[in-house]
């Protein structure tokens, strides 16, 4: 029996369309929070179902201030989520050179939080948790995120290290 080309396509596509239609309820949850809470990977209260170890951040008690600035600049730019990279990368370019050692420590702790949490807090999409309510650094990033000058932001260029040799 010969089937027309259209009928063959219809027969092949039918099971796919049925399987997709059964998934619709999963993606049509109007009452759910679009910004879910993200547990801190190293938090003792986070019960993560993962094969990865639940490790705390690496303590760096004797890190020199300039090394800390460089590391935080890198960590601000290379978060993994473009929105947070751009927000924190432009913030770091402007503010990290001016930060005191205490402000750098606070910013370092903030960078231990998940990317989406930082993004949602600074754009006022989610309420800031109690542990960050009094953070001056988070308030500065929130102000920076408003972009009141309406500038087109792009990732700032990295500055050349003074120790690198160029021919």
C-alpha positions in Angstrom: 0.0 0.0 0.0 1.4 3.3 -1.0 1.0 6.3 1.3 1.2 9.8 0.2 4.2 11.9 1.5 1.8 14.1 3.6 0.3 11.0 5.3 3.7 9.6 6.1 4.7 12.8 7.8 1.4 13.0 9.6 1.9 9.4 10.9 5.5 10.1 12.1 4.6 13.5 13.7 1.5 12.2 15.6 3.4 10.4 18.4 5.7 13.4 18.9 2.8 15.8 19.1 1.1 13.6 21.7 4.2 13.4 23.9 4.6 17.1 23.7 1.0 17.8 24.5 1.3 15.7 27.7 4.1 18.0 28.9 2.0 21.2 28.6 0.8 21.1 32.2 4.5 21.2 33.4 5.2 24.5 31.6 1.8 26.1 32.3 1.9 26.7 36.0 0.6 30.2 36.4 0.6 30.2 40.2 4.2 29.3 40.7 6.9 31.7 41.6 8.9 32.5 38.4 12.0 33.2 40.5 12.5 30.1 42.6 14.7 30.2 45.7 18.2 28.9 44.9 20.0 27.2 47.8 23.6 28.2 48.5 25.7 25.3 47.5 27.9 25.5 50.6 25.2 26.4 53.1 24.7 24.0 56.0 21.0 24.3 55.7 20.9 23.5 52.0 19.8 19.9 51.4 21.1 19.3 47.9 20.4 16.1 46.1 23.7 16.0 44.3 26.7 13.8 43.8 28.9 16.9 44.2 30.4 17.5 47.7 28.9 20.4 49.7 32.1 22.4 50.1 32.5 25.8 51.8 34.3 28.6 50.0 38.1 28.6 50.2 39.3 30.8 53.1 41.9 33.3 52.1 43.0 34.9 55.3 46.4 36.3 54.2 45.4 37.3 50.7 47.0 40.6 49.7 44.5 43.4 48.9 45.6 43.8 45.3 45.4 40.1 44.6 42.0 40.1 46.2 40.9 42.9 43.8 42.2 41.0 40.8 40.5 37.8 41.9 37.2 39.6 42.6 37.4 41.3 39.2 37.8 38.0 37.5 35.0 36.3 39.6 32.7 39.3 38.8 33.3 38.8 35.0 33.2 35.0 34.8 30.0 34.0 36.7 28.5 31.8 34.1 25.3 33.8 33.5 25.7 36.7 31.0 23.3 39.0 32.9 25.2 38.7 36.1 28.5 38.8 34.4 27.6 42.2 32.8 26.1 43.6 36.0 29.0 42.6 38.3 31.7 43.1 35.7 30.7 46.7 35.1 30.3 47.3 38.8 33.7 45.8 39.6 35.4 48.0 36.9 34.0 51.2 38.6 34.0 50.3 42.3 36.6 47.7 43.2 39.6 50.0 42.8 37.9 52.3 45.4 36.9 49.7 47.9 38.4 49.4 51.3 39.6 46.0 52.6 36.3 45.5 54.6 34.2 46.3 51.5 36.2 43.8 49.4 35.6 41.2 52.1 31.8 41.9 52.0 31.8 41.7 48.2 33.8 38.5 48.3 31.1 36.9 50.5 28.4 38.2 48.2 30.0 36.5 45.3 29.6 33.2 47.1 25.8 33.5 46.5 24.2 31.9 43.4 24.2 34.1 40.3 20.5 34.2 39.9 20.0 35.2 43.5 22.4 38.1 43.1 20.7 39.2 39.9 17.1 39.0 41.4 18.1 40.9 44.6 19.8 43.7 42.7 17.0 44.1 40.2 14.4 43.9 42.9 12.7 40.8 41.6 13.1 38.9 44.8 13.3 40.2 48.4 16.8 40.4 49.8 17.3 37.9 52.6 17.9 39.0 56.2 21.6 38.2 56.1 22.1 40.8 53.3 19.6 43.5 54.4 22.2 45.8 55.8 24.8 45.3 53.1 26.2 48.5 51.7 27.9 46.7 48.9 24.6 45.1 47.8 22.9 48.5 47.9 25.6 49.9 45.7 25.2 47.1 43.2 21.4 47.6 43.3 21.9 51.3 42.5 24.3 50.4 39.7 21.8 47.9 38.3 19.2 50.8 37.9 21.5 52.3 35.2 19.9 55.7 35.8 22.1 57.3 33.1 20.6 54.9 30.6 24.1 53.9 29.3 24.5 51.0 26.9 26.6 48.7 29.0 29.1 46.2 27.7 31.7 44.1 29.3 34.7 46.3 30.2 38.1 45.5 28.8 40.6 43.8 31.0 43.6 46.0 32.0 47.0 44.7 31.2 48.9 43.5 34.3 52.0 45.6 35.0 54.0 42.4 35.5 53.3 41.0 32.1 56.0 41.5 29.5 55.1 42.7 26.1 57.6 42.8 23.3 
